[in-house]
Amino acid sequence: MNFILKNGDGSILVDFFSGLTIETDKQLYLFSVITPNSHFDKSTNLLELTYQLHSDSGNVPKLENATVEITGIKAVYQTNDDEPGEYQMITEEIEGSWKLSIDTGKINTFEAVDFLPTDSKKAAGIRGTAYPSSFILLSEIPFTETNYFDDMRIVTVMDGVEESYPLTQTSLVEENGKEYTQFIFDYPRYDEAKILKVNYLDTATMEEVSIELEQR
């Protein structure tokens, strides 16, 4: 989804490939990293799009008479109508202009829920944060071909039922001058699970690794 977020004074808080801004616009450039994520609820057929905005300064102004203008919606899907072993990626795109006002009276605040390894010696330099629709794991371990994390997932056991949540995105981020590997999972549990596990295959050693994290 391509969009622009403007405050009531005309300042631009976010321009996510909207194509609407020019150099003379009052763009604040507050967010160095924008992390998109999505969660599809099969029981209701609702698609939730989440954009996590990472500000370097933390000086984000209060929303007042703010608006979001959407200029495009794009989806990519895979078709297997070709010969066995072949596939084709199809892109569907809708362009337009949808301007939506933001009712700040309906904004809910969700505090981030922190998770730390139960064995800090075994998993030093790893920490997790749960949000309403995603889980972000930060690791000091570099994401390279020599220690590739395969089949990485979050695993919870609640009321005797095991659930697994897949890795959706990996990137490098910088925090306080230090570089981390960021793993983002499609995780709708937020603060429900007090203990969870991060499971993956370390292809450098071909060993299954399980790291237990607990809510702090």
N, C-alpha and C positions, 0 to 999 in steps of 0.2 A: 504494500500500500504506500503510495506517495502522498505526502501531506506537508502542510506548513502550520505551525502553531504561533499565533500572534497574541500579544497582550493588548489590552484596551488602549494603551498609549502609542500603539503602532510598532512597538519593538518586536522583533522576531526572536522567539525563544528556541524554536526548532525548525529547521528546513530539511526534511527528509526526501530529497530528490523531487521536490515539487515542481521545479522549473519556473517558479514565480519570482524569485528574488533577483535583484540587480545590485551592483556594487554600492549604489547610493542608499540602499535600504539600511535601516537601523537594526543590523543583525548583531546579537550579543555574543554569539559563539560560545555559549556557556558549556556545551556538552562535547567533550573530546571523543567520547565513544557512545554510540547508540546501538543497543543490542536488541534486535527484534526476536520475538519468540511467538509460538502459537500453540494452542491446545484445542483439540476437537473433541467435543463431548458427544459420543455416539448415541447416548440415551436421549439427547434432546436435539441432535443435529445442529448444534451451535458451535461456531468457530470463534474462539477468543484470541485476538491479536494483542500482544503485550510488547511495549517498547520501553526498555530500561535505559534511562538517561543518566550517564555518569558525568558528573560535574567536577572539574578540577578544583575550582575555587569554593564551591558550596554556596556562593552568593546568588541563589536562584530567587528572583523576585516573586512576590505573591501574585497569583492569577487574579486579575480584575477585568471583567468584561472581555475575557479571552475567547478566541475562536479557533477552530480547526478547519482548514480547507483542504479537502481531499481532491487530488487531481488525477489519480489513476489507481487502478486495482489490477494486479497481474497475478496469474497462477501458472504454474508449470506442472505438467503431469506426464507420466510415461505410458505409452501405448505398446502393447505386445502383439499387434496385428500382423507384424512382419514374420519373417521366417524364424524358426526356433533359434534362440541364441541372439536374435537381433531385436532391437527396440528403437523407438523414436521418441524424442522429447517434444511435446507439444506445448506451446505457449499461448495462453489466452489473456488478452489485455483489454480493459475498458478504460477509456479516457473521458474526463468530464470535469465538472466543478461542483463539489458538494460542500457548502459552507455551514458549519455546525457551531452553535454557541455552546459554551461550557457553563453548566450550572454548578458553581463552586459549592453551593449548599448541599450537593449530593456527593461530594468527594469524600471518600473514606480513606483513612490513614491506616496502613498496615505496616507495623514495625517488622523489620527484618528479624528472622529467627536464626540465631547462630548455632552451628554444630562444630564440635571439636572431636578429634580422635580419642577414643577411650584409652588407647595406649599411645601416649605422645612420643615415646621413644621409637616405636615401630613405624609411626607415620608422622615424623617431624616435618613441618613446613606445609601441612595440609589443613585447610579449614573450609567449612561449607556454610552457605547461607540459603535459607528457604524463604521464598516469596509466595504469594497466593497461587501462582500457576507455574512456578519454575524453581529449580534448585541449582545454585551456582557453586561449583567447587573450584577453589584456587589452590594451585600446587606450585611449589618451588621446583619441582621436577620438570626439566625442559621437555617440550613435546617435539621429539626428533625421530628420525627413522630408526635410531639405535635402540629406543625403548618405546615403541609404538604401543598405545593402549587399544586393544581390540575388544569388541563386544562390551564396552563399558556401560554400566547401568546402575541405577539406584534400586536397592531391594529393601522392602519393608515387610514385616510380619505383624499384622494387627488382627486380633480376635482369631488367631490361628490360621489366617489366610495370608499367603505370600503373594506380594505384588511386585512387579518389576517395571521400572520406568527408564526409557532409553535415553541415550546421549543424543542431543540434537545439534549441538554446535560446539566448536573448539576454536579458541583464538588466543593470542598473546596480549596481555594487558600490563600496564605499568602502574604501580601503586607506591607512593613515597619513594620514588627513584629506583624501585626494584621491579624486575620483570617476573611475571607469573604466567603459567598456563591456566586458562579459564575454560572450564567444562560446564556446559549448560544442559540441564536435563528437563524434559517435559514432566513436571512433577506437581500435581494438583493437591497434594496432601497438606501443604503449608506447615502448620504447627501440630498436626495430629500425632505424628510418630515421634516418640521421645528418643528412640534409637533406630538407626538405619545403617545399611551397609553399602559401600561402594565396591562393586565387583568388576574385575576386568582381567583380560589376558595380557600379560607383559610378553610381547613377542621377542624381546631380547633374550629372555630366559625360558620362554614358553611355559611359564608357570601361571596358574590361576591365583590371583591376588584378591583378598577381601579385607577391606579396611572398615572397621566399625566406628561410627560417629554417634555422639549423643548430644542432645539438645542442651544448651547452656543458657 
